[in-house]
């Protein structure tokens, strides 16, 4: 049976692959639901310490499927809102996954595809990938992806590309902060992902989750005694954790911590 989402777990890495290459991995209601479920399964799997989001075919993700958009044009407000909420929830689950997430961008990312890239903690792309936020050209807006895209690219850059709908290169995506690394081809892409995974697996799983929670809590907050107290409480709690104690002992004893053997 044809599957729109492929999943694989090996050596601490969970791989979720969008498998609608013939449709440029465009979203429809089925893919959104299955991707949400896949993220949930990976999040709950204790054997998964890093999550990689990838795609088959020439494109990473072209955004919303045209057939889905045609159906949505005849939806009631209630049905449209249901679909929009499902998409927003999928993006939230990816962005707030407590495990490190990596986007493996092997081709073009448009509209919601840019949203997926922005939701991941780290993004690596091939040099010839193209990106765009074309919603206004279709008479709609990049609503559900906007918080993540603006956070990744910054408001000033997002204003330009959300309003002009123009395409931009992988080099521009790198300059804007949407992606972290540019590589020549698919082989180099896999090598870069492997290096990132190796680096992440050296780190304590609980500390990674706590670090992601910390960044979400302090981002955009004004410097204040309240924020200082929040960070002090967090480091106090983590230092006293099993991982925190093991990490300090391993450092002082000049050995690898226990989680590196997992």
RALINVEN-V628514 format. One record per residue. N is the residue number from 1. RES is the residue in one small letter. PSI is psi in whole degrees, 0 to 359 (none if undefined). Layout:
n=N res=RES psi=PSI
n=N res=RES psi=PSI
This chain:
n=1 res=x psi=137
n=2 res=x psi=135
n=3 res=x psi=130
n=4 res=x psi=340
n=5 res=x psi=130
n=6 res=x psi=140
n=7 res=x psi=149
n=8 res=x psi=141
n=9 res=x psi=126
n=10 res=x psi=131
n=11 res=x psi=43
n=12 res=x psi=358
n=13 res=x psi=128
n=14 res=x psi=126
n=15 res=x psi=123
n=16 res=x psi=124
n=17 res=x psi=123
n=18 res=x psi=127
n=19 res=x psi=45
n=20 res=x psi=51
n=21 res=x psi=324
n=22 res=x psi=341
n=23 res=x psi=19
n=24 res=x psi=29
n=25 res=x psi=36
n=26 res=x psi=149
n=27 res=x psi=141
n=28 res=x psi=182
n=29 res=x psi=327
n=30 res=x psi=312
n=31 res=x psi=319
n=32 res=x psi=314
n=33 res=x psi=317
n=34 res=x psi=325
n=35 res=x psi=320
n=36 res=x psi=315
n=37 res=x psi=319
n=38 res=x psi=318
n=39 res=x psi=317
n=40 res=x psi=317
n=41 res=x psi=316
n=42 res=x psi=321
n=43 res=x psi=323
n=44 res=x psi=346
n=45 res=x psi=112
n=46 res=x psi=339
n=47 res=x psi=350
n=48 res=x psi=120
n=49 res=x psi=341
n=50 res=x psi=139
n=51 res=x psi=126
n=52 res=x psi=129
n=53 res=x psi=121
n=54 res=x psi=181
n=55 res=x psi=158
n=56 res=x psi=164
n=57 res=x psi=191
n=58 res=x psi=333
n=59 res=x psi=147
n=60 res=x psi=303
n=61 res=x psi=128
n=62 res=x psi=12
n=63 res=x psi=215
n=64 res=x psi=138
n=65 res=x psi=137
n=66 res=x psi=323
n=67 res=x psi=322
n=68 res=x psi=318
n=69 res=x psi=323
n=70 res=x psi=317
n=71 res=x psi=319
n=72 res=x psi=332
n=73 res=x psi=334
n=74 res=x psi=4
n=75 res=x psi=156
n=76 res=x psi=166
n=77 res=x psi=322
n=78 res=x psi=317
n=79 res=x psi=319
n=80 res=x psi=318
n=81 res=x psi=324
n=82 res=x psi=314
n=83 res=x psi=317
n=84 res=x psi=321
n=85 res=x psi=322
n=86 res=x psi=318
n=87 res=x psi=316
n=88 res=x psi=322
n=89 res=x psi=321
n=90 res=x psi=315
n=91 res=x psi=318
n=92 res=x psi=318
n=93 res=x psi=321
n=94 res=x psi=314
n=95 res=x psi=326
n=96 res=x psi=11
n=97 res=x psi=130
n=98 res=x psi=349
n=99 res=x psi=149
n=100 res=x psi=138
n=101 res=x psi=141
n=102 res=x psi=130
n=103 res=x psi=123
n=104 res=x psi=97
n=105 res=x psi=98
n=106 res=x psi=357
n=107 res=x psi=196
n=108 res=x psi=144
n=109 res=x psi=119
n=110 res=x psi=150
n=111 res=x psi=242
n=112 res=x psi=337
n=113 res=x psi=321
n=114 res=x psi=323
n=115 res=x psi=318
n=116 res=x psi=316
n=117 res=x psi=315
n=118 res=x psi=330
n=119 res=x psi=334
n=120 res=x psi=150
n=121 res=x psi=322
n=122 res=x psi=142
n=123 res=x psi=134
n=124 res=x psi=135
n=125 res=x psi=154
n=126 res=x psi=154
n=127 res=x psi=330
n=128 res=x psi=9
n=129 res=x psi=148
n=130 res=x psi=151
n=131 res=x psi=152
n=132 res=x psi=159
n=133 res=x psi=79
n=134 res=x psi=11
n=135 res=x psi=315
n=136 res=x psi=335
n=137 res=x psi=338
n=138 res=x psi=5
n=139 res=x psi=15
n=140 res=x psi=192
n=141 res=x psi=153
n=142 res=x psi=61
n=143 res=x psi=300
n=144 res=x psi=333
n=145 res=x psi=347
n=146 res=x psi=319
n=147 res=x psi=322
n=148 res=x psi=320
n=149 res=x psi=317
n=150 res=x psi=326
n=151 res=x psi=321
n=152 res=x psi=316
n=153 res=x psi=341
n=154 res=x psi=147
n=155 res=x psi=320
n=156 res=x psi=313
n=157 res=x psi=320
n=158 res=x psi=323
n=159 res=x psi=313
n=160 res=x psi=305
n=161 res=x psi=334
n=162 res=x psi=328
n=163 res=x psi=323
n=164 res=x psi=334
n=165 res=x psi=14
n=166 res=x psi=153
n=167 res=x psi=151
n=168 res=x psi=153
n=169 res=x psi=169
n=170 res=x psi=323
n=171 res=x psi=320
n=172 res=x psi=320
n=173 res=x psi=323
n=174 res=x psi=314
n=175 res=x psi=325
n=176 res=x psi=347
n=177 res=x psi=4
n=178 res=x psi=323
n=179 res=x psi=156
n=180 res=x psi=331
n=181 res=x psi=147
n=182 res=x psi=136
n=183 res=x psi=166
n=184 res=x psi=319
n=185 res=x psi=184
n=186 res=x psi=322
n=187 res=x psi=315
n=188 res=x psi=328
n=189 res=x psi=314
n=190 res=x psi=322
n=191 res=x psi=317
n=192 res=x psi=319
n=193 res=x psi=318
n=194 res=x psi=320
n=195 res=x psi=317
n=196 res=x psi=317
n=197 res=x psi=316
n=198 res=x psi=318
n=199 res=x psi=318
n=200 res=x psi=323
n=201 res=x psi=346
n=202 res=x psi=346
n=203 res=x psi=155
n=204 res=x psi=128
n=205 res=x psi=315
n=206 res=x psi=321
n=207 res=x psi=325
n=208 res=x psi=316
n=209 res=x psi=318
n=210 res=x psi=324
n=211 res=x psi=319
n=212 res=x psi=320
n=213 res=x psi=319
n=214 res=x psi=312
n=215 res=x psi=321
n=216 res=x psi=325
n=217 res=x psi=326
n=218 res=x psi=343
n=219 res=x psi=126
n=220 res=x psi=0
n=221 res=x psi=143
n=222 res=x psi=147
n=223 res=x psi=125
n=224 res=x psi=164
n=225 res=x psi=327
n=226 res=x psi=315
n=227 res=x psi=321
n=228 res=x psi=319
n=229 res=x psi=321
n=230 res=x psi=314
n=231 res=x psi=324
n=232 res=x psi=318
n=233 res=x psi=321
n=234 res=x psi=314
n=235 res=x psi=326
n=236 res=x psi=314
n=237 res=x psi=318
n=238 res=x psi=322
n=239 res=x psi=326
n=240 res=x psi=357
n=241 res=x psi=165
n=242 res=x psi=316
n=243 res=x psi=317
n=244 res=x psi=316
n=245 res=x psi=318
n=246 res=x psi=319
n=247 res=x psi=318
n=248 res=x psi=320
n=249 res=x psi=317
n=250 res=x psi=320
n=251 res=x psi=314
n=252 res=x psi=328
n=253 res=x psi=1
n=254 res=x psi=51
n=255 res=x psi=168
n=256 res=x psi=139
n=257 res=x psi=161
n=258 res=x psi=325
n=259 res=x psi=342
n=260 res=x psi=347
n=261 res=x psi=0
n=262 res=x psi=none
